[in-house]
Amino acid sequence: MPDKEKNLPAPSSETDVYAIHGADPEVLAYAMAKYSRSALSMKESLAEISSQRAEQFLNTFYFQYGHRSIADLAHIPFAIERLSLLAAISLVDEQRWDGQERSTRYQDFRRSGWYTPNLGAKTPGYTSAVEALFASYQKLGAEMLDALKRAIPRPEEMKEDSYTRTLKARAFDVARYLLPLATNTSLGQIVNARTLETQVSRLLTSEFAEVRQIAEKLRKAATEPAWNVHHADAHVLCEEIGSVDGRCGELVAAAMMRPVATAPTLVKYATPNAYQAESRKALAAAAAELMKGQAIDPAPVVDLLDDTEPLEVELATSLLYPHCHYGYRQLRGNVAALTAARRDELIALGTKHRGRHDELLRGFSAGQGFRFDILMDIGGFRDMHRHRRCIQLLQDYTAAHGYDEPTCPGQPTLAEAGLEAEYKAAMDAAFAAYRALRDSDAPEAAQSAQYLLPLGTRCRSMFKMDFAEALYISELRSGVAGHFSYRRVAWEMYKAVADRHPALAKHFRIEDVNVPVDLLKR
């Protein structure tokens, strides 16, 4: 036996588990991908890999061979700050997304500022409408807090600051209905590079200039050196070690301050998605032709659709749904009345412009057992939007569905607090400003007018899911600590399932949202 083989260590029979820290995201992705091509351990792979080799590998296998799963292995944290609520909803609309956003319940958004699109001579009117909503938001929040304190005495055992903080959150739950979609927020996300690439491509295809600009900034942030949390520590450590060994201190500081570009290879080719853009135009035109100006039928908060239609009808309806403001049931009726040939043509519009590596449009996700057509306020929808284990089809924001009034069992209503007239006046004024801008000839007016819609505006969305997810959402979102808006939606989801499948109702651990809650418990 050759000497080299004699010196090989005996194979270990024990499982080895260790966490990894400090590797660049793309280098780590390459190291993990090597498991399929090399017998080296992760430690050995990382020891021999350079960022240059990682880039060469990814250029070959990711872009040339289309092995997109490699990008799932590179996870990248981002902070996106001072973007509008409208842009934030668009940014997080990924099924593989993890992150957190500023809460309208625990933070006062008066000082957040807002986004102003390019409206030319229409800018002063836009600004005036936003300022009016913020003034009403501030007044409604302060006066609702006073009403809550009058209605709910502080228990002796509860400290004053805790009492006020708890009721202030309840007051914010009401006031947030008046925040316009232009309001600035901030969020953090940790996504893998594949999700980032599809996110950037989708955002670059947006009809909103703000969203396209954010896409460019995301791509730039991924390809340029990231902000280093240890930068300040490196200088301190350099001075401390330098007093003992100057060379050692320099090496340690250099390692800690080494510039790292998080995903310079995986995101550099992200471009606007022609498939999505062209399909959007074609499907919007098809929806307009199909409905021909029909009035929107009245609809409940939650409509659980039956599953009796053929798959072809569901596909065609789902493809058209995001490009109009009609309920699914009404739209489906028109689709079902078409000839089979015409339905096939509609479905073909969804694949006509598909590129080699494009995933099918979200509308093609069909066959889920539970489909809920939901009509609720935008603020409550933002919380429902977080549920990723389902298929969501979203429609644009519009004043066509009216607005909701914040109502919570056990809490003073707007009328009881003497705020109903002011609330309705603020909402009506915002809707008037929206319609005036939408119908004007200002650049981007039709799209930009949506920024003026308050969070109390109703929006329509389709949620498709299995039974486990329907139960999960109903249980979680009906909890007494939740916002009363989505608690009502969760309750209606449960009731719809229970009515159709009575034997399954007993499996829900549900909170009856009609029972007044203890407003001092969170």
ZAMARGU-4260 file (C-alpha; in steps of 0.2 Angstrom, whole numbers, plus 5000, padded with zeros to 4 digits):
<rodrens>
0) 5000/5000/5000 | 5008/5017/4995 | 5013/5028/5010 | 5001/5041/5005 | 4986/5030/5008
5) 4993/5023/5024 | 4993/5041/5031 | 4975/5044/5027 | 4964/5047/5043 | 4951/5033/5046
10) 4934/5038/5041 | 4924/5045/5056 | 4907/5036/5060 | 4900/5051/5070 | 4889/5064/5063
15) 4897/5081/5064 | 4886/5097/5066 | 4893/5114/5067 | 4887/5132/5063 | 4896/5143/5051
20) 4900/5161/5052 | 4910/5174/5042 | 4909/5167/5025 | 4903/5178/5011 | 4886/5173/5005
25) 4891/5168/4987 | 4906/5159/4994 | 4895/5150/5006 | 4883/5145/4992 | 4897/5138/4982
30) 4904/5128/4996 | 4887/5121/4999 | 4884/5117/4981 | 4901/5108/4981 | 4893/5094/4992
35) 4886/5087/4975 | 4903/5087/4966 | 4916/5085/4980 | 4919/5074/4995 | 4927/5088/5004
40) 4920/5094/5021 | 4912/5111/5022 | 4928/5117/5032 | 4939/5110/5019 | 4929/5118/5005
45) 4928/5135/5013 | 4947/5135/5016 | 4951/5132/4998 | 4937/5144/4990 | 4941/5162/4985
50) 4928/5174/4980 | 4935/5174/4962 | 4932/5155/4961 | 4915/5157/4968 | 4911/5170/4954
55) 4918/5158/4941 | 4907/5144/4947 | 4891/5154/4948 | 4893/5161/4931 | 4895/5144/4924
60) 4882/5134/4933 | 4869/5147/4938 | 4868/5158/4922 | 4874/5145/4909 | 4866/5129/4915
65) 4851/5137/4924 | 4855/5128/4941 | 4845/5142/4950 | 4843/5132/4966 | 4861/5137/4970
70) 4856/5154/4974 | 4844/5148/4987 | 4860/5144/4997 | 4865/5163/4998 | 4855/5172/5011
75) 4857/5191/5012 | 4850/5204/5024 | 4845/5221/5018 | 4838/5237/5027 | 4826/5247/5016
80) 4821/5263/5024 | 4810/5278/5019 | 4799/5269/5006 | 4781/5272/5005 | 4768/5259/5011
85) 4763/5256/4994 | 4780/5252/4988 | 4783/5241/5004 | 4768/5230/5000 | 4775/5228/4982
90) 4792/5224/4989 | 4786/5210/5001 | 4775/5202/4989 | 4786/5187/4987 | 4781/5169/4992
95) 4799/5166/4999 | 4801/5181/5009 | 4807/5184/5027 | 4807/5201/5035 | 4799/5214/5047
100) 4791/5231/5044 | 4788/5246/5055 | 4771/5243/5065 | 4757/5255/5063 | 4751/5249/5081
105) 4767/5253/5091 | 4774/5268/5081 | 4768/5286/5078 | 4769/5289/5059 | 4767/5308/5060
110) 4786/5311/5058 | 4788/5297/5044 | 4786/5309/5030 | 4779/5303/5013 | 4783/5299/4995
115) 4779/5312/4982 | 4779/5306/4964 | 4783/5317/4949 | 4767/5326/4947 | 4772/5343/4940
120) 4759/5357/4943 | 4748/5344/4953 | 4761/5342/4967 | 4754/5356/4978 | 4736/5348/4978
125) 4744/5331/4981 | 4754/5338/4996 | 4739/5346/5003 | 4729/5330/5002 | 4743/5320/5011
130) 4745/5334/5025 | 4726/5334/5028 | 4726/5315/5031 | 4741/5316/5043 | 4732/5330/5052
135) 4717/5320/5054 | 4727/5304/5059 | 4735/5314/5073 | 4719/5321/5079 | 4709/5305/5078
140) 4723/5296/5087 | 4724/5308/5101 | 4705/5310/5104 | 4702/5291/5103 | 4715/5289/5116
145) 4706/5301/5127 | 4689/5291/5124 | 4698/5275/5128 | 4704/5282/5145 | 4686/5288/5149
150) 4679/5271/5145 | 4692/5260/5153 | 4698/5266/5170 | 4716/5261/5175 | 4717/5246/5187
155) 4726/5250/5203 | 4739/5237/5200 | 4743/5244/5183 | 4756/5257/5181 | 4752/5273/5172
160) 4764/5271/5158 | 4759/5253/5155 | 4741/5259/5155 | 4744/5273/5143 | 4755/5263/5131
165) 4742/5249/5130 | 4728/5261/5126 | 4739/5271/5114 | 4741/5255/5104 | 4722/5253/5103
170) 4721/5271/5097 | 4734/5269/5084 | 4724/5254/5078 | 4710/5266/5074 | 4720/5281/5068
175) 4730/5270/5055 | 4714/5270/5044 | 4719/5288/5039 | 4737/5285/5034 | 4739/5287/5015
180) 4748/5274/5005 | 4761/5288/5002 | 4767/5286/5021 | 4785/5282/5023 | 4789/5266/5032
185) 4805/5255/5034 | 4808/5237/5033 | 4822/5223/5035 | 4822/5208/5024 | 4833/5192/5024
190) 4831/5183/5007 | 4841/5171/4997 | 4849/5177/4981 | 4836/5168/4970 | 4822/5177/4979
195) 4832/5193/4977 | 4834/5191/4959 | 4816/5188/4955 | 4811/5202/4967 | 4822/5214/4958
200) 4816/5209/4941 | 4798/5210/4947 | 4801/5227/4955 | 4810/5234/4939 | 4794/5229/4929
205) 4783/5239/4941 | 4772/5253/4934 | 4777/5264/4949 | 4793/5274/4947 | 4797/5273/4966
210) 4796/5254/4965 | 4808/5254/4950 | 4820/5265/4959 | 4820/5254/4974 | 4824/5239/4963
215) 4839/5248/4956 | 4845/5252/4974 | 4843/5234/4979 | 4853/5228/4965 | 4867/5241/4969
220) 4867/5236/4987 | 4869/5218/4983 | 4884/5221/4971 | 4893/5234/4981 | 4902/5232/4997
225) 4890/5230/5012 | 4889/5240/5027 | 4900/5232/5040 | 4893/5231/5058 | 4911/5228/5064
230) 4919/5243/5056 | 4920/5253/5072 | 4925/5238/5083 | 4940/5235/5071 | 4948/5252/5074
235) 4947/5249/5093 | 4954/5232/5092 | 4968/5238/5080 | 4973/5250/5093 | 4972/5238/5108
240) 4982/5224/5099 | 4993/5236/5090 | 5000/5242/5107 | 5006/5224/5109 | 5010/5218/5091
245) 5007/5232/5078 | 5007/5219/5063 | 4994/5208/5071 | 4983/5223/5075 | 4984/5228/5057
250) 4979/5211/5050 | 4965/5209/5062 | 4958/5226/5058 | 4960/5222/5039 | 4950/5206/5041
255) 4936/5214/5050 | 4935/5229/5038 | 4937/5219/5022 | 4924/5225/5010 | 4911/5211/5006
260) 4899/5212/4991 | 4884/5201/4996 | 4878/5195/4979 | 4889/5203/4965 | 4887/5188/4953
265) 4869/5182/4957 | 4860/5198/4955 | 4870/5208/4942 | 4859/5202/4927 | 4842/5205/4935
270) 4832/5215/4922 | 4814/5220/4920 | 4804/5205/4917 | 4797/5207/4899 | 4785/5191/4902
275) 4777/5200/4916 | 4776/5217/4908 | 4769/5211/4891 | 4757/5198/4900 | 4750/5212/4911
280) 4745/5223/4896 | 4737/5209/4887 | 4727/5202/4902 | 4722/5219/4907 | 4715/5222/4890
285) 4707/5205/4889 | 4698/5208/4906 | 4692/5225/4901 | 4685/5218/4885 | 4677/5203/4894
290) 4668/5214/4907 | 4664/5229/4896 | 4660/5241/4909 | 4649/5230/4920 | 4645/5237/4938
295) 4654/5228/4952 | 4642/5216/4961 | 4640/5218/4980 | 4651/5206/4989 | 4654/5200/5007
300) 4670/5203/5017 | 4675/5184/5013 | 4668/5174/4999 | 4673/5156/5000 | 4672/5150/4982
305) 4665/5133/4977 | 4677/5121/4967 | 4665/5115/4954 | 4671/5124/4939 | 4683/5116/4927
310) 4702/5119/4929 | 4702/5129/4913 | 4689/5141/4920 | 4699/5143/4936 | 4715/5147/4926
315) 4707/5159/4915 | 4698/5168/4929 | 4714/5168/4940 | 4724/5176/4926 | 4712/5190/4923
320) 4708/5193/4942 | 4723/5204/4946 | 4720/5216/4931 | 4702/5222/4936 | 4692/5226/4951
325) 4678/5213/4950 | 4675/5199/4962 | 4681/5182/4958 | 4663/5175/4957 | 4657/5188/4945
330) 4672/5187/4934 | 4671/5168/4934 | 4653/5169/4928 | 4658/5179/4913 | 4673/5167/4909
335) 4662/5152/4911 | 4650/5159/4898 | 4664/5160/4885 | 4667/5146/4872 | 4681/5134/4876
340) 4691/5141/4862 | 4690/5158/4869 | 4695/5152/4886 | 4710/5143/4878 | 4715/5160/4870
345) 4714/5169/4887 | 4725/5155/4895 | 4737/5156/4881 | 4739/5175/4884 | 4747/5170/4901
350) 4761/5160/4892 | 4763/5169/4876 | 4778/5180/4881 | 4786/5167/4893 | 4805/5167/4892
355) 4816/5152/4894 | 4819/5153/4913 | 4803/5163/4917 | 4792/5154/4931 | 4773/5154/4926
360) 4763/5169/4932 | 4755/5167/4949 | 4738/5165/4942 | 4743/5148/4935 | 4744/5141/4953
365) 4727/5133/4953 | 4718/5118/4961 | 4719/5123/4979 | 4704/5117/4989 | 4700/5133/4998
370) 4699/5150/4988 | 4694/5165/4998 | 4690/5181/4989 | 4693/5194/5002 | 4687/5212/5002
375) 4695/5222/5017 | 4704/5238/5022 | 4722/5240/5016 | 4729/5241/5033 | 4722/5224/5038
380) 4727/5216/5022 | 4745/5221/5025 | 4744/5209/5040 | 4736/5195/5030 | 4748/5198/5016
385) 4762/5190/5027 | 4755/5173/5025 | 4766/5165/5013 | 4760/5147/5012 | 4746/5151/5000
390) 4744/5159/4983 | 4739/5177/4984 | 4732/5187/4969 | 4731/5205/4972 | 4721/5219/4963
395) 4727/5237/4961 | 4720/5250/4974 | 4705/5259/4970 | 4691/5270/4978 | 4678/5259/4969
400) 4675/5248/4984 | 4673/5262/4997 | 4681/5262/5014 | 4679/5253/5031 | 4675/5261/5048
405) 4686/5255/5063 | 4675/5245/5074 | 4680/5234/5089 | 4668/5225/5101 | 4671/5232/5118
410) 4680/5248/5112 | 4671/5265/5109 | 4665/5267/5092 | 4669/5283/5082 | 4651/5289/5085
415) 4653/5286/5104 | 4669/5296/5104 | 4662/5310/5094 | 4674/5307/5079 | 4663/5299/5066
420) 4659/5315/5056 | 4677/5320/5056 | 4683/5302/5050 | 4670/5302/5036 | 4675/5319/5030
425) 4693/5315/5030 | 4690/5299/5020 | 4678/5307/5008 | 4691/5322/5005 | 4705/5309/5002
430) 4694/5300/4989 | 4690/5316/4981 | 4708/5320/4979 | 4712/5303/4973 | 4699/5304/4959
435) 4704/5322/4954 | 4722/5316/4952 | 4717/5300/4943 | 4707/5309/4930 | 4719/5323/4927
440) 4732/5324/4913 | 4747/5325/4925 | 4762/5313/4921 | 4759/5296/4930 | 4743/5302/4937
445) 4732/5287/4935 | 4745/5276/4945 | 4751/5290/4957 | 4734/5294/4963 | 4734/5277/4972
450) 4746/5285/4985 | 4732/5296/4991 | 4721/5282/4996 | 4721/5279/5015 | 4723/5262/5024
455) 4705/5262/5028 | 4701/5260/5009 | 4695/5242/5004 | 4705/5232/4993 | 4702/5215/4985
460) 4713/5200/4985 | 4711/5181/4982 | 4719/5169/4994 | 4721/5151/4988 | 4726/5138/5001
465) 4724/5120/5008 | 4714/5116/5024 | 4729/5117/5035 | 4733/5135/5030 | 4714/5140/5032
470) 4714/5133/5049 | 4731/5141/5054 | 4726/5159/5047 | 4709/5158/5055 | 4716/5153/5072
475) 4731/5165/5072 | 4722/5180/5066 | 4706/5178/5077 | 4717/5180/5093 | 4711/5193/5105
480) 4728/5202/5104 | 4726/5205/5085 | 4719/5220/5076 | 4700/5220/5075 | 4700/5221/5056
485) 4709/5205/5052 | 4701/5196/5067 | 4684/5199/5058 | 4691/5192/5042 | 4698/5177/5050
490) 4682/5174/5059 | 4673/5175/5042 | 4685/5162/5035 | 4681/5150/5049 | 4663/5152/5047
495) 4663/5150/5028 | 4673/5133/5030 | 4662/5128/5045 | 4646/5131/5034 | 4652/5121/5020
500) 4661/5107/5030 | 4652/5106/5047 | 4662/5091/5052 | 4679/5101/5051 | 4673/5115/5062
505) 4677/5106/5078 | 4696/5106/5073 | 4697/5125/5074 | 4703/5133/5090 | 4694/5149/5086
510) 4691/5165/5096 | 4674/5172/5093 | 4678/5190/5087 | 4660/5196/5092 | 4664/5194/5111
515) 4671/5211/5118 | 4689/5209/5123 | 4699/5216/5138 | 4707/5231/5130 | 4721/5231/5143
520) 4727/5214/5138 | 4739/5213/5123
</rodrens>
